[in-house]
Amino acid sequence: MQVRGSCERTTLTMLAVIVESVFGLRAMRESWNALEQVMFHATFYPC
C-alpha cells in the first residue's frame, strides 16, 4: 500500500514538472518574441 502511494506521488511529481516546464517554455518563448519585437523597433525605428 505504501509503495503504491509513493509511486503515485512520484508520477504526480513528474507530471507537475512536465507541465511546469511546458508552461515555462511557453512563457520564455513569448518573452523572447516580445524582446525580438522591441529590438526590431529599436533597430529600424529609433526614437
mmCIF file as Biopython writes it, N, C-alpha, C and O atoms, coordinates in Angstrom:
data_model
#
loop_
_atom_site.group_PDB
_atom_site.id
_atom_site.type_symbol
_atom_site.label_atom_id
_atom_site.label_alt_id
_atom_site.label_comp_id
_atom_site.label_asym_id
_atom_site.label_entity_id
_atom_site.label_seq_id
_atom_site.pdbx_PDB_ins_code
_atom_site.Cartn_x
_atom_site.Cartn_y
_atom_site.Cartn_z
_atom_site.occupancy
_atom_site.B_iso_or_equiv
_atom_site.auth_seq_id
_atom_site.auth_asym_id
_atom_site.pdbx_PDB_model_num
ATOM 1   N N  . MET A ? 1  ? 0.843  -1.197 0.000   1.0 0.0 1  A 1 
ATOM 2   C CA . MET A ? 1  ? 0.000  0.000  0.000   1.0 0.0 1  A 1 
ATOM 3   C C  . MET A ? 1  ? 0.883  1.253  0.000   1.0 0.0 1  A 1 
ATOM 4   O O  . MET A ? 1  ? 0.645  2.189  -0.763  1.0 0.0 1  A 1 
ATOM 5   N N  . GLN A ? 2  ? 1.887  1.258  0.851   1.0 0.0 2  A 1 
ATOM 6   C CA . GLN A ? 2  ? 2.748  2.436  0.929   1.0 0.0 2  A 1 
ATOM 7   C C  . GLN A ? 2  ? 3.558  2.608  -0.359  1.0 0.0 2  A 1 
ATOM 8   O O  . GLN A ? 2  ? 3.784  3.728  -0.816  1.0 0.0 2  A 1 
ATOM 9   N N  . VAL A ? 3  ? 3.992  1.480  -0.940  1.0 0.0 3  A 1 
ATOM 10  C CA . VAL A ? 3  ? 4.791  1.559  -2.168  1.0 0.0 3  A 1 
ATOM 11  C C  . VAL A ? 3  ? 3.955  2.162  -3.288  1.0 0.0 3  A 1 
ATOM 12  O O  . VAL A ? 3  ? 4.435  3.012  -4.038  1.0 0.0 3  A 1 
ATOM 13  N N  . ARG A ? 4  ? 2.688  1.716  -3.404  1.0 0.0 4  A 1 
ATOM 14  C CA . ARG A ? 4  ? 1.828  2.251  -4.461  1.0 0.0 4  A 1 
ATOM 15  C C  . ARG A ? 4  ? 1.623  3.751  -4.279  1.0 0.0 4  A 1 
ATOM 16  O O  . ARG A ? 4  ? 1.611  4.510  -5.248  1.0 0.0 4  A 1 
ATOM 17  N N  . GLY A ? 5  ? 1.463  4.167  -3.021  1.0 0.0 5  A 1 
ATOM 18  C CA . GLY A ? 5  ? 1.265  5.588  -2.751  1.0 0.0 5  A 1 
ATOM 19  C C  . GLY A ? 5  ? 2.477  6.399  -3.185  1.0 0.0 5  A 1 
ATOM 20  O O  . GLY A ? 5  ? 2.331  7.461  -3.790  1.0 0.0 5  A 1 
ATOM 21  N N  . SER A ? 6  ? 3.680  5.901  -2.879  1.0 0.0 6  A 1 
ATOM 22  C CA . SER A ? 6  ? 4.880  6.636  -3.263  1.0 0.0 6  A 1 
ATOM 23  C C  . SER A ? 6  ? 5.019  6.645  -4.778  1.0 0.0 6  A 1 
ATOM 24  O O  . SER A ? 6  ? 5.485  7.629  -5.352  1.0 0.0 6  A 1 
ATOM 25  N N  . CYS A ? 7  ? 4.616  5.552  -5.435  1.0 0.0 7  A 1 
ATOM 26  C CA . CYS A ? 7  ? 4.679  5.516  -6.898  1.0 0.0 7  A 1 
ATOM 27  C C  . CYS A ? 7  ? 3.746  6.568  -7.480  1.0 0.0 7  A 1 
ATOM 28  O O  . CYS A ? 7  ? 4.115  7.286  -8.410  1.0 0.0 7  A 1 
ATOM 29  N N  . GLU A ? 8  ? 2.533  6.661  -6.931  1.0 0.0 8  A 1 
ATOM 30  C CA . GLU A ? 8  ? 1.589  7.657  -7.426  1.0 0.0 8  A 1 
ATOM 31  C C  . GLU A ? 8  ? 2.132  9.064  -7.196  1.0 0.0 8  A 1 
ATOM 32  O O  . GLU A ? 8  ? 1.995  9.948  -8.042  1.0 0.0 8  A 1 
ATOM 33  N N  . ARG A ? 9  ? 2.750  9.251  -6.036  1.0 0.0 9  A 1 
ATOM 34  C CA . ARG A ? 9  ? 3.289  10.573 -5.731  1.0 0.0 9  A 1 
ATOM 35  C C  . ARG A ? 9  ? 4.398  10.923 -6.721  1.0 0.0 9  A 1 
ATOM 36  O O  . ARG A ? 9  ? 4.487  12.059 -7.186  1.0 0.0 9  A 1 
ATOM 37  N N  . THR A ? 10 ? 5.247  9.936  -7.041  1.0 0.0 10 A 1 
ATOM 38  C CA . THR A ? 10 ? 6.329  10.183 -7.993  1.0 0.0 10 A 1 
ATOM 39  C C  . THR A ? 10 ? 5.764  10.541 -9.357  1.0 0.0 10 A 1 
ATOM 40  O O  . THR A ? 10 ? 6.258  11.451 -10.022 1.0 0.0 10 A 1 
ATOM 41  N N  . THR A ? 11 ? 4.714  9.813  -9.777  1.0 0.0 11 A 1 
ATOM 42  C CA . THR A ? 11 ? 4.101  10.100 -11.078 1.0 0.0 11 A 1 
ATOM 43  C C  . THR A ? 11 ? 3.516  11.504 -11.089 1.0 0.0 11 A 1 
ATOM 44  O O  . THR A ? 11 ? 3.670  12.236 -12.067 1.0 0.0 11 A 1 
ATOM 45  N N  . LEU A ? 12 ? 2.846  11.882 -10.004 1.0 0.0 12 A 1 
ATOM 46  C CA . LEU A ? 12 ? 2.262  13.224 -9.927  1.0 0.0 12 A 1 
ATOM 47  C C  . LEU A ? 12 ? 3.358  14.283 -9.974  1.0 0.0 12 A 1 
ATOM 48  O O  . LEU A ? 12 ? 3.210  15.317 -10.626 1.0 0.0 12 A 1 
ATOM 49  N N  . THR A ? 13 ? 4.457  14.012 -9.277  1.0 0.0 13 A 1 
ATOM 50  C CA . THR A ? 13 ? 5.561  14.973 -9.279  1.0 0.0 13 A 1 
ATOM 51  C C  . THR A ? 13 ? 6.121  15.132 -10.680 1.0 0.0 13 A 1 
ATOM 52  O O  . THR A ? 13 ? 6.388  16.248 -11.125 1.0 0.0 13 A 1 
ATOM 53  N N  . MET A ? 14 ? 6.302  14.000 -11.385 1.0 0.0 14 A 1 
ATOM 54  C CA . MET A ? 14 ? 6.826  14.058 -12.746 1.0 0.0 14 A 1 
ATOM 55  C C  . MET A ? 14 ? 5.878  14.843 -13.647 1.0 0.0 14 A 1 
ATOM 56  O O  . MET A ? 14 ? 6.312  15.665 -14.454 1.0 0.0 14 A 1 
ATOM 57  N N  . LEU A ? 15 ? 4.572  14.581 -13.500 1.0 0.0 15 A 1 
ATOM 58  C CA . LEU A ? 15 ? 3.583  15.309 -14.304 1.0 0.0 15 A 1 
ATOM 59  C C  . LEU A ? 15 ? 3.664  16.808 -14.016 1.0 0.0 15 A 1 
ATOM 60  O O  . LEU A ? 15 ? 3.625  17.630 -14.932 1.0 0.0 15 A 1 
ATOM 61  N N  . ALA A ? 16 ? 3.778  17.153 -12.735 1.0 0.0 16 A 1 
ATOM 62  C CA . ALA A ? 16 ? 3.856  18.567 -12.364 1.0 0.0 16 A 1 
ATOM 63  C C  . ALA A ? 16 ? 5.096  19.207 -12.976 1.0 0.0 16 A 1 
ATOM 64  O O  . ALA A ? 16 ? 5.039  20.335 -13.466 1.0 0.0 16 A 1 
ATOM 65  N N  . VAL A ? 17 ? 6.218  18.486 -12.949 1.0 0.0 17 A 1 
ATOM 66  C CA . VAL A ? 17 ? 7.457  19.028 -13.516 1.0 0.0 17 A 1 
ATOM 67  C C  . VAL A ? 17 ? 7.302  19.233 -15.018 1.0 0.0 17 A 1 
ATOM 68  O O  . VAL A ? 17 ? 7.737  20.250 -15.557 1.0 0.0 17 A 1 
ATOM 69  N N  . ILE A ? 18 ? 6.677  18.260 -15.697 1.0 0.0 18 A 1 
ATOM 70  C CA . ILE A ? 18 ? 6.490  18.369 -17.150 1.0 0.0 18 A 1 
ATOM 71  C C  . ILE A ? 18 ? 5.608  19.568 -17.475 1.0 0.0 18 A 1 
ATOM 72  O O  . ILE A ? 18 ? 5.935  20.371 -18.349 1.0 0.0 18 A 1 
ATOM 73  N N  . VAL A ? 19 ? 4.475  19.685 -16.759 1.0 0.0 19 A 1 
ATOM 74  C CA . VAL A ? 19 ? 3.560  20.803 -17.015 1.0 0.0 19 A 1 
ATOM 75  C C  . VAL A ? 19 ? 4.260  22.126 -16.748 1.0 0.0 19 A 1 
ATOM 76  O O  . VAL A ? 19 ? 4.120  23.083 -17.510 1.0 0.0 19 A 1 
ATOM 77  N N  . GLU A ? 20 ? 5.019  22.166 -15.652 1.0 0.0 20 A 1 
ATOM 78  C CA . GLU A ? 20 ? 5.709  23.400 -15.292 1.0 0.0 20 A 1 
ATOM 79  C C  . GLU A ? 20 ? 6.719  23.779 -16.367 1.0 0.0 20 A 1 
ATOM 80  O O  . GLU A ? 20 ? 6.826  24.948 -16.736 1.0 0.0 20 A 1 
ATOM 81  N N  . SER A ? 21 ? 7.460  22.793 -16.871 1.0 0.0 21 A 1 
ATOM 82  C CA . SER A ? 21 ? 8.463  23.089 -17.891 1.0 0.0 21 A 1 
ATOM 83  C C  . SER A ? 21 ? 7.798  23.527 -19.183 1.0 0.0 21 A 1 
ATOM 84  O O  . SER A ? 21 ? 8.308  24.406 -19.878 1.0 0.0 21 A 1 
ATOM 85  N N  . VAL A ? 22 ? 6.653  22.916 -19.515 1.0 0.0 22 A 1 
ATOM 86  C CA . VAL A ? 22 ? 5.948  23.306 -20.742 1.0 0.0 22 A 1 
ATOM 87  C C  . VAL A ? 22 ? 5.490  24.759 -20.637 1.0 0.0 22 A 1 
ATOM 88  O O  . VAL A ? 22 ? 5.691  25.548 -21.560 1.0 0.0 22 A 1 
ATOM 89  N N  . PHE A ? 23 ? 4.869  25.109 -19.499 1.0 0.0 23 A 1 
ATOM 90  C CA . PHE A ? 23 ? 4.405  26.484 -19.326 1.0 0.0 23 A 1 
ATOM 91  C C  . PHE A ? 23 ? 5.592  27.440 -19.269 1.0 0.0 23 A 1 
ATOM 92  O O  . PHE A ? 23 ? 5.532  28.554 -19.789 1.0 0.0 23 A 1 
ATOM 93  N N  . GLY A ? 24 ? 6.669  26.992 -18.632 1.0 0.0 24 A 1 
ATOM 94  C CA . GLY A ? 24 ? 7.860  27.834 -18.553 1.0 0.0 24 A 1 
ATOM 95  C C  . GLY A ? 24 ? 8.441  28.093 -19.931 1.0 0.0 24 A 1 
ATOM 96  O O  . GLY A ? 24 ? 8.852  29.211 -20.239 1.0 0.0 24 A 1 
ATOM 97  N N  . LEU A ? 25 ? 8.475  27.042 -20.772 1.0 0.0 25 A 1 
ATOM 98  C CA . LEU A ? 25 ? 8.997  27.212 -22.123 1.0 0.0 25 A 1 
ATOM 99  C C  . LEU A ? 25 ? 8.121  28.170 -22.911 1.0 0.0 25 A 1 
ATOM 100 O O  . LEU A ? 25 ? 8.626  29.012 -23.654 1.0 0.0 25 A 1 
ATOM 101 N N  . ARG A ? 26 ? 6.808  28.042 -22.751 1.0 0.0 26 A 1 
ATOM 102 C CA . ARG A ? 26 ? 5.903  28.928 -23.484 1.0 0.0 26 A 1 
ATOM 103 C C  . ARG A ? 26 ? 6.111  30.371 -23.041 1.0 0.0 26 A 1 
ATOM 104 O O  . ARG A ? 26 ? 6.164  31.277 -23.872 1.0 0.0 26 A 1 
ATOM 105 N N  . ALA A ? 27 ? 6.230  30.586 -21.729 1.0 0.0 27 A 1 
ATOM 106 C CA . ALA A ? 27 ? 6.436  31.940 -21.220 1.0 0.0 27 A 1 
ATOM 107 C C  . ALA A ? 27 ? 7.769  32.487 -21.719 1.0 0.0 27 A 1 
ATOM 108 O O  . ALA A ? 27 ? 7.868  33.660 -22.079 1.0 0.0 27 A 1 
ATOM 109 N N  . MET A ? 28 ? 8.801  31.632 -21.738 1.0 0.0 28 A 1 
ATOM 110 C CA . MET A ? 28 ? 10.107 32.062 -22.212 1.0 0.0 28 A 1 
ATOM 111 C C  . MET A ? 28 ? 10.027 32.462 -23.678 1.0 0.0 28 A 1 
ATOM 112 O O  . MET A ? 28 ? 10.592 33.479 -24.082 1.0 0.0 28 A 1 
ATOM 113 N N  . ARG A ? 29 ? 9.318  31.654 -24.483 1.0 0.0 29 A 1 
ATOM 114 C CA . ARG A ? 29 ? 9.210  31.938 -25.912 1.0 0.0 29 A 1 
ATOM 115 C C  . ARG A ? 29 ? 8.447  33.246 -26.140 1.0 0.0 29 A 1 
ATOM 116 O O  . ARG A ? 29 ? 8.813  34.042 -27.004 1.0 0.0 29 A 1 
ATOM 117 N N  . GLU A ? 30 ? 7.382  33.461 -25.358 1.0 0.0 30 A 1 
ATOM 118 C CA . GLU A ? 30 ? 6.604  34.689 -25.511 1.0 0.0 30 A 1 
ATOM 119 C C  . GLU A ? 30 ? 7.439  35.912 -25.144 1.0 0.0 30 A 1 
ATOM 120 O O  . GLU A ? 30 ? 7.404  36.926 -25.840 1.0 0.0 30 A 1 
ATOM 121 N N  . SER A ? 31 ? 8.185  35.813 -24.055 1.0 0.0 31 A 1 
ATOM 122 C CA . SER A ? 31 ? 9.010  36.945 -23.647 1.0 0.0 31 A 1 
ATOM 123 C C  . SER A ? 31 ? 10.123 37.170 -24.671 1.0 0.0 31 A 1 
ATOM 124 O O  . SER A ? 31 ? 10.512 38.310 -24.926 1.0 0.0 31 A 1 
ATOM 125 N N  . TRP A ? 32 ? 10.642 36.071 -25.265 1.0 0.0 32 A 1 
ATOM 126 C CA . TRP A ? 32 ? 11.684 36.208 -26.284 1.0 0.0 32 A 1 
ATOM 127 C C  . TRP A ? 32 ? 11.113 36.906 -27.511 1.0 0.0 32 A 1 
ATOM 128 O O  . TRP A ? 32 ? 11.773 37.765 -28.096 1.0 0.0 32 A 1 
ATOM 129 N N  . ASN A ? 33 ? 9.874  36.542 -27.913 1.0 0.0 33 A 1 
ATOM 130 C CA . ASN A ? 33 ? 9.230  37.202 -29.050 1.0 0.0 33 A 1 
ATOM 131 C C  . ASN A ? 33 ? 9.047  38.687 -28.764 1.0 0.0 33 A 1 
ATOM 132 O O  . ASN A ? 33 ? 9.287  39.524 -29.635 1.0 0.0 33 A 1 
ATOM 133 N N  . ALA A ? 34 ? 8.624  39.014 -27.548 1.0 0.0 34 A 1 
ATOM 134 C CA . ALA A ? 34 ? 8.450  40.420 -27.180 1.0 0.0 34 A 1 
ATOM 135 C C  . ALA A ? 34 ? 9.789  41.147 -27.243 1.0 0.0 34 A 1 
ATOM 136 O O  . ALA A ? 34 ? 9.863  42.278 -27.725 1.0 0.0 34 A 1 
ATOM 137 N N  . LEU A ? 35 ? 10.840 40.504 -26.760 1.0 0.0 35 A 1 
ATOM 138 C CA . LEU A ? 35 ? 12.171 41.110 -26.793 1.0 0.0 35 A 1 
ATOM 139 C C  . LEU A ? 35 ? 12.614 41.332 -28.235 1.0 0.0 35 A 1 
ATOM 140 O O  . LEU A ? 35 ? 13.187 42.372 -28.558 1.0 0.0 35 A 1 
ATOM 141 N N  . GLU A ? 36 ? 12.346 40.345 -29.109 1.0 0.0 36 A 1 
ATOM 142 C CA . GLU A ? 36 ? 12.716 40.488 -30.518 1.0 0.0 36 A 1 
ATOM 143 C C  . GLU A ? 36 ? 11.990 41.674 -31.141 1.0 0.0 36 A 1 
ATOM 144 O O  . GLU A ? 36 ? 12.582 42.436 -31.905 1.0 0.0 36 A 1 
ATOM 145 N N  . GLN A ? 37 ? 10.697 41.831 -30.814 1.0 0.0 37 A 1 
ATOM 146 C CA . GLN A ? 37 ? 9.928  42.950 -31.361 1.0 0.0 37 A 1 
ATOM 147 C C  . GLN A ? 37 ? 10.510 44.277 -30.884 1.0 0.0 37 A 1 
ATOM 148 O O  . GLN A ? 37 ? 10.626 45.225 -31.661 1.0 0.0 37 A 1 
ATOM 149 N N  . VAL A ? 38 ? 10.875 44.341 -29.609 1.0 0.0 38 A 1 
ATOM 150 C CA . VAL A ? 38 ? 11.450 45.573 -29.068 1.0 0.0 38 A 1 
ATOM 151 C C  . VAL A ? 38 ? 12.765 45.884 -29.776 1.0 0.0 38 A 1 
ATOM 152 O O  . VAL A ? 38 ? 13.018 47.030 -30.147 1.0 0.0 38 A 1 
ATOM 153 N N  . MET A ? 39 ? 13.603 44.862 -29.964 1.0 0.0 39 A 1 
ATOM 154 C CA . MET A ? 39 ? 14.879 45.061 -30.639 1.0 0.0 39 A 1 
ATOM 155 C C  . MET A ? 39 ? 14.652 45.493 -32.083 1.0 0.0 39 A 1 
ATOM 156 O O  . MET A ? 39 ? 15.357 46.365 -32.592 1.0 0.0 39 A 1 
ATOM 157 N N  . PHE A ? 40 ? 13.660 44.879 -32.748 1.0 0.0 40 A 1 
ATOM 158 C CA . PHE A ? 40 ? 13.354 45.223 -34.140 1.0 0.0 40 A 1 
ATOM 159 C C  . PHE A ? 40 ? 12.962 46.691 -34.249 1.0 0.0 40 A 1 
ATOM 160 O O  . PHE A ? 40 ? 13.454 47.412 -35.117 1.0 0.0 40 A 1 
ATOM 161 N N  . HIS A ? 41 ? 12.064 47.129 -33.354 1.0 0.0 41 A 1 
ATOM 162 C CA . HIS A ? 41 ? 11.615 48.520 -33.385 1.0 0.0 41 A 1 
ATOM 163 C C  . HIS A ? 41 ? 12.773 49.459 -33.036 1.0 0.0 41 A 1 
ATOM 164 O O  . HIS A ? 41 ? 12.900 50.535 -33.622 1.0 0.0 41 A 1 
ATOM 165 N N  . ALA A ? 42 ? 13.601 49.060 -32.099 1.0 0.0 42 A 1 
ATOM 166 C CA . ALA A ? 42 ? 14.716 49.912 -31.698 1.0 0.0 42 A 1 
ATOM 167 C C  . ALA A ? 42 ? 15.723 50.018 -32.846 1.0 0.0 42 A 1 
ATOM 168 O O  . ALA A ? 42 ? 16.369 51.052 -33.013 1.0 0.0 42 A 1 
ATOM 169 N N  . THR A ? 43 ? 15.856 48.938 -33.642 1.0 0.0 43 A 1 
ATOM 170 C CA . THR A ? 43 ? 16.840 48.943 -34.719 1.0 0.0 43 A 1 
ATOM 171 C C  . THR A ? 43 ? 16.337 49.729 -35.926 1.0 0.0 43 A 1 
ATOM 172 O O  . THR A ? 43 ? 17.076 50.521 -36.511 1.0 0.0 43 A 1 
ATOM 173 N N  . PHE A ? 44 ? 15.069 49.508 -36.298 1.0 0.0 44 A 1 
ATOM 174 C CA . PHE A ? 44 ? 14.564 50.098 -37.536 1.0 0.0 44 A 1 
ATOM 175 C C  . PHE A ? 44 ? 13.808 51.407 -37.309 1.0 0.0 44 A 1 
ATOM 176 O O  . PHE A ? 44 ? 13.690 52.221 -38.225 1.0 0.0 44 A 1 
ATOM 177 N N  . TYR A ? 45 ? 13.297 51.612 -36.095 1.0 0.0 45 A 1 
ATOM 178 C CA . TYR A ? 45 ? 12.572 52.854 -35.806 1.0 0.0 45 A 1 
ATOM 179 C C  . TYR A ? 45 ? 13.158 53.492 -34.553 1.0 0.0 45 A 1 
ATOM 180 O O  . TYR A ? 45 ? 12.509 53.500 -33.506 1.0 0.0 45 A 1 
ATOM 181 N N  . PRO A ? 46 ? 14.374 54.027 -34.641 1.0 0.0 46 A 1 
ATOM 182 C CA . PRO A ? 46 ? 14.969 54.639 -33.443 1.0 0.0 46 A 1 
ATOM 183 C C  . PRO A ? 46 ? 14.212 55.895 -33.049 1.0 0.0 46 A 1 
ATOM 184 O O  . PRO A ? 46 ? 13.910 56.743 -33.889 1.0 0.0 46 A 1 
ATOM 185 N N  . CYS A ? 47 ? 13.908 56.005 -31.759 1.0 0.0 47 A 1 
ATOM 186 C CA . CYS A ? 47 ? 13.133 57.159 -31.286 1.0 0.0 47 A 1 
ATOM 187 C C  . CYS A ? 47 ? 14.087 58.337 -31.091 1.0 0.0 47 A 1 
ATOM 188 O O  . CYS A ? 47 ? 13.658 59.421 -30.696 1.0 0.0 47 A 1 
#
